[in-house]
Amino acid sequence: TAHAIQEEIGDVLGRARTTAALGLTYWMDGERARAGELLEAALATGLAADDRWSQGQANLYLGIVAESSADPEAASSFFRRAVECLRPYRDATLLPVALVGQASVMVKRDPATALKVVAAAWALRARNGGEFAPFFRAFVERTRAAAAEGVAGDGDRLWEEGSRLTVDDAIAM
């Protein structure tokens, strides 16, 4: 596996990134404790290597774990750090998911803003020629549905407004 190869050759950045991916895979398979260990290790490795991209990746995945565990405060903190780390790269794969993560924790207090941020993330991903991977797509759709429910008949208008936002506008929201 890529993780084993990174370990063998001593590639610290590769190890941080593959450890995070492996951690998310364990989480998706229901092995929550092992996932948490791997994600924390990935974050620690990314911090030690001063690699902002791997820090963003690990924070994003830790945010997803915290959000699913009904810990909105921790989730918000992880998602915020993920956005901060990924923003300079203008990444169109993980940055949009981190924005959706931020939206997921604001749905109850501000569903209109949450819906706009999800729309902006969706548009960012689409503008760069891709779709969300199935796991992330389900997260996006769940967040979109929750936000749309909270805005009643304004959903289409807010989605359209959000779709026109820049990445910086969405982050500012």
C-alpha positions in Angstrom: 0.0 0.0 0.0 1.0 3.6 -0.4 1.1 4.0 3.4 3.6 1.1 3.8 5.8 2.5 0.9 5.8 6.0 2.5 6.9 4.4 5.8 9.6 2.3 4.2 11.2 5.2 2.3 10.8 7.7 5.1 8.7 10.2 3.2 7.3 12.3 6.0 4.9 14.3 3.9 3.7 11.2 2.1 3.3 9.4 5.4 1.2 12.3 6.9 -1.1 12.4 3.9 -1.5 8.6 3.5 -2.0 8.2 7.3 -4.9 10.7 7.1 -6.4 8.9 4.1 -6.1 5.6 5.9 -7.7 7.1 9.0 -10.7 8.3 7.1 -11.0 4.8 5.5 -11.0 3.2 9.0 -13.7 5.7 10.1 -15.8 4.9 7.0 -15.5 1.2 7.9 -16.7 1.8 11.4 -13.4 1.4 13.2 -13.7 4.7 15.0 -11.0 4.3 17.6 -8.4 3.2 15.1 -9.5 6.1 12.8 -9.0 8.6 15.6 -5.5 7.3 16.3 -4.5 7.5 12.7 -6.0 11.0 12.1 -4.3 12.4 15.3 -1.0 10.8 14.1 -1.4 12.3 10.6 -2.0 15.7 12.1 1.0 15.4 14.4 3.2 14.4 11.5 1.9 17.2 9.3 2.6 19.7 12.1 6.1 18.4 12.7 6.8 18.6 9.0 5.2 22.1 8.8 3.1 20.8 5.9 0.0 22.9 5.8 -1.7 20.8 3.1 -1.5 17.6 5.2 -2.6 19.6 8.3 -5.6 20.7 6.3 -6.4 17.2 5.2 -6.1 15.8 8.8 -8.1 18.6 10.3 -10.9 18.2 7.7 -11.2 14.5 8.4 -11.1 15.1 12.2 -13.9 17.6 11.7 -16.0 15.1 9.9 -15.4 12.7 12.7 -16.3 15.3 15.3 -19.4 16.5 13.3 -20.7 12.9 13.1 -20.1 12.5 16.8 -22.4 15.5 17.5 -19.5 17.6 18.8 -20.2 20.8 16.9 -17.6 22.9 18.8 -14.8 20.5 18.0 -16.0 20.1 14.5 -16.1 23.8 13.9 -12.5 24.2 15.2 -11.2 21.4 13.0 -13.1 22.7 9.9 -11.8 26.2 10.5 -8.2 25.0 10.8 -8.7 22.9 7.6 -9.9 26.0 5.7 -7.0 28.1 7.0 -4.5 25.4 5.9 -6.0 24.6 2.5 -6.9 28.2 1.5 -3.4 29.2 0.2 -3.5 26.2 -2.2 -6.9 27.1 -3.7 -7.5 23.4 -3.6 -10.7 22.3 -5.3 -10.9 18.9 -3.7 -10.6 19.2 0.0 -11.2 23.0 0.5 -14.8 22.8 -0.7 -15.5 19.9 1.7 -14.0 21.9 4.6 -16.3 24.8 3.6 -19.3 22.4 3.7 -18.1 21.3 7.1 -18.2 24.8 8.4 -21.7 25.1 6.9 -22.8 21.9 8.6 -22.1 23.3 12.0 -23.9 26.6 11.3 -27.0 25.1 9.8 -29.1 25.4 13.0 -28.1 29.0 13.8 -28.0 30.4 10.3 -29.4 28.1 7.6 -29.4 30.8 4.9 -25.6 31.4 5.2 -25.0 27.7 5.5 -26.9 27.1 2.2 -24.9 29.8 0.4 -21.6 28.4 1.6 -22.6 24.9 0.5 -23.6 26.3 -2.9 -20.2 28.1 -3.2 -18.4 24.9 -2.3 -20.4 23.0 -4.9 -19.7 25.6 -7.6 -16.0 25.7 -6.7 -15.8 22.0 -7.2 -17.8 22.1 -10.4 -15.7 25.0 -11.9 -12.6 22.9 -11.5 -14.1 20.1 -13.6 -15.0 17.6 -10.9 -17.6 16.2 -8.7 -17.4 15.2 -5.1 -16.4 11.6 -4.3 -19.4 9.6 -3.1 -18.5 9.8 0.6 -18.0 13.6 0.4 -21.0 14.0 -1.9 -23.3 12.4 0.7 -21.9 14.9 3.3 -22.6 17.8 1.0 -26.1 16.7 0.2 -26.9 16.1 3.8 -25.7 19.5 4.7 -27.6 21.1 1.8 -30.8 19.4 2.7 -30.6 20.5 6.4 -29.9 24.1 5.4 -32.7 24.1 2.7 -35.1 22.8 5.3 -34.3 25.8 7.5 -34.9 28.4 4.8 -38.3 27.3 3.6 -39.1 28.7 0.1 -35.9 30.7 -0.2 -33.7 27.7 -1.0 -33.4 28.2 -4.8 -32.6 31.9 -4.5 -30.0 31.4 -1.7 -28.4 28.5 -3.7 -28.1 30.8 -6.8 -26.6 33.6 -4.7 -24.2 31.2 -3.1 -23.2 29.7 -6.4 -21.8 33.1 -7.5 -19.7 33.6 -4.4 -15.9 33.5 -4.7 -13.9 31.2 -2.4 -12.8 34.2 -0.3 -16.5 35.3 0.0 -17.5 31.8 1.2 -14.7 31.7 3.7 -15.6 35.1 5.0 -19.1 34.0 5.6 
